[in-house]
Amino acid sequence: MTYNEATKDLMSRRMFGIKFGLQNISLMMERLGNPHSAFQSLHIAGTNGKGSTSAMLASLFTAHGLRTGLYTSPHISSVRERFRVNSTLIKPSEFAALYSEVIHQIEGIPATFFEITTALAFLYFRQENVDAAVIEVGMGGRFDATNIIIPACSVITAIGYDHQKYLGSTLEQITREKCGIIKQGVPVVSGVEQPACKAVITAAANDLNAPLYESNQIVSLENVEVTPEKSIFDIHINNTIIPRITLPLAGIYQLANARTALAAYTIVTGRNIQQYVSSIQKGLSSVSWPERFSVYRKNPYVIIDVAHNESGFRALTETIMKLFPKKKVLLVVGMKADKDCRQSLAPILPLCREGIGVPLHREKEIAPHTFEQVFRNAHISFRSFRSVRSGLAYAFSHIHSNEIIVCTGSHYIIHSIKKAIKYLD
């Protein structure tokens, strides 16, 4: 089986949709020889920030000298982005061979796209003899396919509204689903801030005798400077100060993610942080996690961010207001049909002069007239385009000197945005 044949077959598995529960993945692991048990793991859940936190943790453990796997979702341009060892993507030939093995072994199991990629990740990490793997939850936690693992540490980054159809309509219900990754006696690190959600996490940890650590009680970041390209700060951990760390991620929200990642790293490595200062310096300074407040052009400024829910847009808005306080926004946006665009876009609308609707790549999207109503109700003009390239071309030709272009709304818009920028440049 070639790489193209494997990816085509995998994409066809999307017909099975989303399937919660561990029955399929348990049977798949049994047939594959339980590869998920071959290495230590860290399990990362949360509404927002779990991908960035996972990337930081993987970079920290790689700098620590461990051969480290990283499994994340969704991908931007290539499915290979989901599977990394020491920051290197899986090779096409490796993906094809492992995919063929997985499909052969699980014959008769109606496995979903995500169940198959999860099984492939575990098989890949075992094959690569990783010392540790950072595993990002796909959705929720309790019934997510990744929840087959027994990690060395469970991490919950942040709680917000998303996927309410599956996870519940209140923050407390959503938190309970995230808490499904907490295991008996396994340490938990939380970056969650809302009191009601913290209470749910505390109760779940107590029920399972799982030690609970709040990231802001272990780590503080001081003397923070944020530019459109990076963040610089001093780290305070256990009476140890690590000065002027450079994190090549710019969003204000990345500070909380860095604090959570550092707290988890501290708990797993034994809290004697003084001997790991160089690993922290190297690990954070070498993190690569693009399309999270990424500057793709400076004249005019074009920002790409994968915000796709209310919490994400609020974090994006906070960063724009901090870094571009006097600028208005031309918002190039496309969102999946299952998102509440009225609620999601509410934080950023006051910054916008105009909305520019563009289609997603291979995903059912919110209709242009729905976007138009949201923008019109906020007294903001809106235009929709049949292609990302034409939408961006309009933005480039109509931008004012006091404005920036922000491209956002979904992971599934980013690949087309990047291609369009290259073409228009």
C-alpha positions as CSV (number, residue, x, y, z in Angstrom):
1,M,0.0,0.0,0.0
2,T,1.4,3.4,-1.0
3,Y,1.1,6.6,1.1
4,N,-1.6,8.0,-1.2
5,E,-3.6,4.8,-1.1
6,A,-3.4,4.8,2.7
7,T,-4.5,8.4,3.1
8,K,-7.3,7.9,0.6
9,D,-8.6,4.8,2.5
10,L,-8.2,6.6,5.9
11,M,-10.3,9.6,4.6
12,S,-13.0,7.2,3.6
13,R,-13.3,6.1,7.2
14,R,-14.8,9.5,8.0
15,M,-18.1,8.0,6.9
16,F,-18.2,6.3,10.3
17,G,-18.4,9.8,11.9
18,I,-17.7,10.3,15.6
19,K,-18.1,7.2,17.9
20,F,-17.6,7.6,21.6
21,G,-16.6,4.7,23.8
22,L,-13.6,2.4,24.3
23,Q,-14.9,-0.8,23.0
24,N,-13.4,-0.5,19.5
25,I,-10.0,0.8,20.6
26,S,-9.7,-1.8,23.4
27,L,-10.3,-4.6,20.8
28,M,-7.9,-2.9,18.4
29,M,-5.2,-2.7,21.0
30,E,-5.6,-6.3,21.9
31,R,-5.2,-7.4,18.3
32,L,-2.1,-5.1,17.8
33,G,-0.4,-6.4,21.0
34,N,-1.2,-3.5,23.3
35,P,1.3,-1.0,21.9
36,H,0.0,1.8,24.1
37,S,1.5,0.0,27.1
38,A,5.0,0.0,25.7
39,F,5.9,3.5,26.8
40,Q,5.2,6.2,29.5
41,S,2.6,8.7,28.4
42,L,1.1,12.0,29.4
43,H,-2.6,12.7,28.6
44,I,-3.7,16.2,27.7
45,A,-7.4,17.3,27.6
46,G,-9.1,20.7,27.5
47,T,-11.3,22.8,25.3
48,N,-8.5,25.1,24.2
49,G,-4.8,25.0,24.6
50,K,-4.3,21.3,24.7
51,G,-2.4,21.2,21.4
52,S,0.0,24.0,22.3
53,T,0.5,22.5,25.8
54,S,1.2,19.1,24.2
55,A,3.7,20.6,21.8
56,M,5.5,22.4,24.7
57,L,5.6,19.3,26.8
58,A,7.0,17.2,24.0
59,S,9.7,19.8,23.3
60,L,10.6,19.9,27.0
61,F,10.9,16.1,27.3
62,T,12.9,16.0,24.0
63,A,15.3,18.6,25.4
64,H,15.4,16.5,28.6
65,G,17.0,13.8,26.6
66,L,14.0,11.5,26.2
67,R,12.9,10.1,22.8
68,T,9.5,11.7,22.8
69,G,6.4,10.9,20.7
70,L,3.6,13.5,20.1
71,Y,0.1,12.6,18.9
72,T,-2.2,15.6,18.1
73,S,-5.3,16.4,16.1
74,P,-6.6,17.7,13.8
75,H,-3.9,18.3,11.2
76,I,-3.5,21.4,9.0
77,S,-2.0,20.2,5.7
78,S,-1.0,16.6,6.1
79,V,-2.2,13.7,8.2
80,R,1.5,13.1,9.0
81,E,1.4,16.1,11.3
82,R,-0.5,14.1,13.9
83,F,2.5,11.7,14.5
84,R,5.9,13.0,15.6
85,V,9.0,11.7,17.3
86,N,11.4,14.3,18.6
87,S,9.6,16.9,16.5
88,T,10.0,15.0,13.3
89,L,6.9,13.9,11.3
90,I,6.3,10.3,10.5
91,K,7.7,9.4,7.0
92,P,5.1,8.7,4.2
93,S,6.5,5.2,3.8
94,E,6.3,4.5,7.6
95,F,2.7,5.8,7.7
96,A,1.7,3.6,4.7
97,A,3.3,0.4,6.3
98,L,1.8,1.0,9.7
99,Y,-1.6,1.9,8.2
100,S,-1.6,-1.3,6.2
101,E,-0.8,-3.3,9.4
102,V,-3.5,-1.6,11.4
103,I,-6.2,-2.2,8.7
104,H,-5.1,-5.9,8.4
105,Q,-5.2,-6.5,12.1
106,I,-8.6,-4.8,12.8
107,E,-10.5,-6.4,10.0
108,G,-14.2,-6.6,11.0
109,I,-14.1,-3.7,13.5
110,P,-16.0,-0.7,12.2
111,A,-13.3,1.7,13.4
112,T,-13.5,5.4,12.9
113,F,-10.9,7.8,11.4
114,F,-9.8,8.8,14.9
115,E,-9.7,5.3,16.3
116,I,-7.4,4.2,13.4
117,T,-5.1,7.2,13.8
118,T,-4.9,6.7,17.5
119,A,-4.0,3.0,17.1
120,L,-1.5,3.9,14.4
121,A,0.1,6.5,16.8
122,F,0.5,3.9,19.5
123,L,2.0,1.4,17.1
124,Y,4.4,4.0,15.7
125,F,5.6,5.1,19.1
126,R,6.3,1.5,20.1
127,Q,8.1,0.9,16.8
128,E,10.2,4.0,17.4
129,N,11.1,2.9,21.0
130,V,10.0,6.2,22.5
131,D,10.7,6.8,26.1
132,A,7.6,8.9,26.5
133,A,4.7,10.1,24.5
134,V,2.4,13.1,24.8
135,I,-1.1,12.2,23.8
136,E,-3.7,14.9,23.1
137,V,-7.3,14.0,23.5
138,G,-9.4,14.3,20.4
139,M,-12.7,15.4,22.0
140,G,-13.9,15.3,25.6
141,G,-11.9,12.7,27.5
142,R,-14.0,10.0,29.1
143,F,-15.0,8.2,25.9
144,D,-12.2,9.4,23.7
145,A,-10.2,6.7,22.0
146,T,-7.0,8.0,23.6
147,N,-8.4,7.2,27.0
148,I,-7.2,3.6,26.7
149,I,-3.8,4.8,28.2
150,I,-2.8,4.9,31.9
151,P,-0.5,8.0,31.8
152,A,2.2,9.2,34.2
153,C,0.3,12.4,34.5
154,S,-3.1,13.7,33.3
155,V,-3.4,17.4,32.3
156,I,-6.5,19.5,31.8
157,T,-5.6,22.8,30.2
158,A,-8.8,25.0,30.0
159,I,-12.6,24.6,29.9
160,G,-14.9,26.5,27.6
161,Y,-18.0,25.9,25.4
162,D,-17.4,23.6,22.4
163,H,-18.9,20.3,21.1
164,Q,-21.9,20.8,23.4
165,K,-23.9,18.2,21.4
166,Y,-21.5,15.5,22.7
167,L,-20.1,16.9,25.9
168,G,-23.0,18.7,27.6
169,S,-24.5,22.2,27.6
170,T,-22.9,23.5,30.8
171,L,-19.3,24.1,31.7
172,E,-19.7,21.7,34.6
173,Q,-20.9,18.9,32.3
174,I,-18.1,19.6,29.9
175,T,-15.6,19.5,32.7
176,R,-16.9,16.1,33.9
177,E,-16.2,14.7,30.4
178,K,-12.6,16.1,30.5
179,C,-12.2,14.6,34.0
180,G,-12.7,11.2,32.4
181,I,-8.9,11.1,31.7
182,I,-8.2,11.1,35.5
183,K,-7.0,7.7,36.6
184,Q,-6.6,6.1,40.0
185,G,-3.6,7.5,41.8
186,V,-2.3,9.3,38.8
187,P,-1.2,13.0,39.3
188,V,-3.4,15.6,37.7
189,V,-2.2,19.1,36.6
190,S,-4.9,21.7,35.9
191,G,-4.8,25.0,34.3
192,V,-8.5,25.6,34.7
193,E,-9.6,28.9,36.2
194,Q,-13.4,28.9,36.7
195,P,-14.3,28.1,40.3
196,A,-17.2,25.8,39.3
197,C,-15.0,23.8,36.9
198,K,-12.2,23.6,39.5
199,A,-14.7,22.1,42.0
200,V,-15.6,19.4,39.5
201,I,-12.0,18.6,38.9
202,T,-11.2,18.5,42.6
203,A,-14.1,16.1,43.3
204,A,-13.1,13.8,40.4
205,A,-9.4,13.7,41.6
206,N,-10.5,13.1,45.2
207,D,-12.7,10.2,44.1
208,L,-9.7,8.5,42.5
209,N,-7.1,9.4,45.0
210,A,-5.3,11.3,42.3
211,P,-3.0,14.1,43.5
212,L,-4.2,17.4,42.1
213,Y,-1.9,20.3,41.2
214,E,-3.0,23.7,39.9
215,S,-0.5,25.1,37.5
216,N,-0.5,28.6,38.9
217,Q,0.4,27.2,42.4
218,I,3.6,25.6,41.0
219,V,4.7,28.0,38.2
220,S,4.6,31.7,37.8
221,L,5.7,33.7,34.8
222,E,7.1,37.2,35.6
223,N,8.4,40.2,33.7
224,V,6.4,39.2,30.6
225,E,7.0,40.8,27.2
226,V,4.9,39.8,24.2
227,T,5.6,40.7,20.6
228,P,3.8,39.6,17.4
229,E,6.4,36.9,17.0
230,K,7.3,35.7,20.5
231,S,6.9,35.9,24.3
232,I,9.8,36.5,26.8
233,F,9.5,35.9,30.6
234,D,11.1,34.8,33.8
235,I,10.0,31.5,35.2
236,H,9.6,31.0,38.9
237,I,9.3,27.3,40.1
238,N,10.0,26.0,43.6
239,N,12.1,29.0,44.6
240,T,14.1,28.7,41.4
241,I,14.2,31.6,38.9
242,I,15.0,30.9,35.2
243,P,15.4,34.3,33.6
244,R,14.5,35.6,30.2
245,I,13.1,32.5,28.5
246,T,12.1,33.0,24.9
247,L,8.9,31.2,23.7
248,P,8.5,31.5,19.9
249,L,4.7,31.7,20.3
250,A,3.1,35.1,20.5
251,G,-0.5,34.7,21.8
252,I,-1.2,36.0,25.2
253,Y,-3.0,32.7,25.8
254,Q,0.3,30.8,25.3
255,L,1.5,32.1,28.7
256,A,-1.2,30.0,30.5
257,N,-0.3,27.0,28.3
258,A,3.4,27.4,29.1
259,R,2.6,27.5,32.8
260,T,0.5,24.3,32.6
261,A,3.2,22.5,30.5
262,L,5.9,23.6,33.0
263,A,3.8,22.4,35.9
264,A,3.3,19.0,34.4
265,Y,7.0,18.7,33.5
266,T,7.9,19.6,37.1
267,I,5.6,17.0,38.6
268,V,6.7,14.2,36.2
269,T,10.5,15.0,36.6
270,G,10.3,15.1,40.4
271,R,10.1,18.8,41.2
272,N,13.9,19.2,41.7
273,I,13.9,21.8,38.9
274,Q,17.4,23.3,39.4
275,Q,19.0,20.3,37.6
276,Y,16.7,20.8,34.6
277,V,17.1,24.5,33.9
278,S,19.0,23.9,30.6
279,S,16.3,21.5,29.4
280,I,13.6,24.1,30.1
281,Q,15.5,26.8,28.3
282,K,16.1,24.6,25.3
283,G,12.7,23.0,25.3
284,L,10.6,26.2,25.4
285,S,12.8,28.1,23.0
286,S,12.6,25.4,20.3
287,V,8.8,24.8,20.4
288,S,7.2,24.8,17.0
289,W,3.4,25.0,16.9
290,P,2.3,27.1,13.9
291,E,-1.0,28.7,13.1
292,R,-1.6,29.9,16.7
293,F,-1.4,33.7,16.3
294,S,1.1,33.3,13.5
295,V,2.3,36.3,11.6
296,Y,2.4,35.3,7.9
297,R,2.9,38.8,6.4
298,K,3.8,42.2,7.8
299,N,2.9,44.7,5.1
300,P,0.0,44.5,5.7
301,Y,0.0,42.4,8.8
302,V,-1.7,39.0,8.2
303,I,-2.4,36.9,11.3
304,I,-3.5,33.3,11.2
305,D,-5.1,31.7,14.2
306,V,-7.1,28.5,14.6
307,A,-9.7,30.0,17.0
308,H,-13.0,28.1,16.5
309,N,-15.0,28.6,19.6
310,E,-15.9,31.4,22.0
311,S,-12.9,30.8,24.3
312,G,-10.6,30.8,21.4
313,F,-11.9,34.0,19.9
314,R,-11.8,35.7,23.3
315,A,-8.1,34.7,23.6
316,L,-7.4,35.8,20.0
317,T,-9.1,39.2,20.7
318,E,-7.1,39.7,23.9
319,T,-3.9,39.2,22.0
320,I,-4.9,41.6,19.1
321,M,-5.9,44.3,21.6
322,K,-2.5,43.9,23.4
323,L,-0.3,43.8,20.3
324,F,-2.3,46.0,17.9
325,P,-4.3,48.3,20.2
326,K,-5.1,50.9,17.6
327,K,-5.8,48.6,14.7
328,K,-9.2,47.6,13.2
329,V,-9.6,44.1,11.8
330,L,-10.6,42.7,8.4
331,L,-11.8,39.2,9.5
332,V,-11.4,36.5,7.0
333,V,-13.4,33.7,8.5
334,G,-14.8,30.2,7.8
335,M,-16.3,27.8,10.4
336,K,-17.6,24.3,10.5
337,A,-21.4,24.0,10.4
338,D,-21.6,22.6,13.9
339,K,-20.2,25.8,15.5
340,D,-22.2,28.6,17.0
341,C,-20.8,31.5,15.0
342,R,-22.9,34.1,16.8
343,Q,-21.5,33.1,20.2
344,S,-18.0,32.3,19.0
345,L,-17.5,35.6,17.1
346,A,-19.0,37.9,19.8
347,P,-15.6,38.7,21.4
348,I,-13.9,39.8,18.2
349,L,-16.7,41.7,16.4
350,P,-16.1,45.0,18.2
351,L,-12.6,45.1,16.6
352,C,-13.9,44.4,13.1
353,R,-14.5,46.8,10.2
354,E,-15.5,44.1,7.8
355,G,-16.2,40.4,7.7
356,I,-15.0,38.3,4.7
357,G,-16.5,34.8,4.5
358,V,-14.6,32.0,2.8
359,P,-15.2,28.2,2.4
360,L,-13.6,25.4,4.3
361,H,-11.6,22.6,2.7
362,R,-13.5,19.3,2.6
363,E,-15.8,20.2,5.5
364,K,-19.4,21.3,5.8
365,E,-19.4,25.0,6.6
366,I,-21.6,27.6,8.1
367,A,-23.6,29.2,5.3
368,P,-22.7,32.7,4.2
369,H,-26.1,34.1,5.0
370,T,-25.7,33.0,8.6
371,F,-22.4,34.8,8.9
372,E,-23.9,37.9,7.2
373,Q,-26.7,38.1,9.7
374,V,-24.2,37.9,12.6
375,F,-22.1,40.7,11.1
376,R,-25.1,42.8,10.1
377,N,-26.6,42.6,13.5
378,A,-23.3,44.1,14.8
379,H,-23.5,46.8,12.2
380,I,-20.4,45.5,10.3
381,S,-20.4,45.0,6.6
382,F,-19.9,41.4,5.3
383,R,-19.0,39.8,2.0
384,S,-18.7,36.1,1.1
385,F,-16.5,34.6,-1.5
386,R,-16.4,31.2,-3.3
387,S,-12.7,30.7,-2.7
388,V,-10.2,31.6,-0.1
389,R,-7.9,33.2,-2.7
390,S,-10.6,35.6,-3.9
391,G,-11.5,36.5,-0.3
392,L,-7.9,37.2,0.6
393,A,-7.4,39.2,-2.7
394,Y,-10.3,41.4,-1.7
395,A,-8.9,41.9,1.8
396,F,-5.4,42.9,0.4
397,S,-7.0,45.4,-2.0
398,H,-9.3,47.0,0.5
399,I,-7.2,47.2,3.6
400,H,-6.6,50.6,5.2
401,S,-3.4,51.7,6.8
402,N,-4.8,51.3,10.3
403,E,-5.9,47.7,9.8
404,I,-4.7,44.2,10.0
405,I,-6.0,41.0,8.3
406,V,-6.9,38.1,10.7
407,C,-7.7,34.7,9.1
408,T,-9.4,32.3,11.5
409,G,-12.4,30.1,12.4
410,S,-11.2,26.6,11.8
411,H,-8.2,24.3,11.4
412,Y,-9.8,23.4,8.1
413,I,-9.3,26.9,6.6
414,I,-5.6,27.3,7.3
415,H,-4.1,25.2,4.5
416,S,-6.0,27.1,1.9
417,I,-5.1,30.4,3.6
418,K,-1.4,29.7,3.4
419,K,-1.6,28.6,-0.2
420,A,-3.5,31.8,-1.1
421,I,-1.0,34.1,0.6
422,K,1.8,32.5,-1.3
423,Y,0.0,32.9,-4.5
424,L,-1.0,36.5,-3.9
425,D,2.6,37.4,-2.8
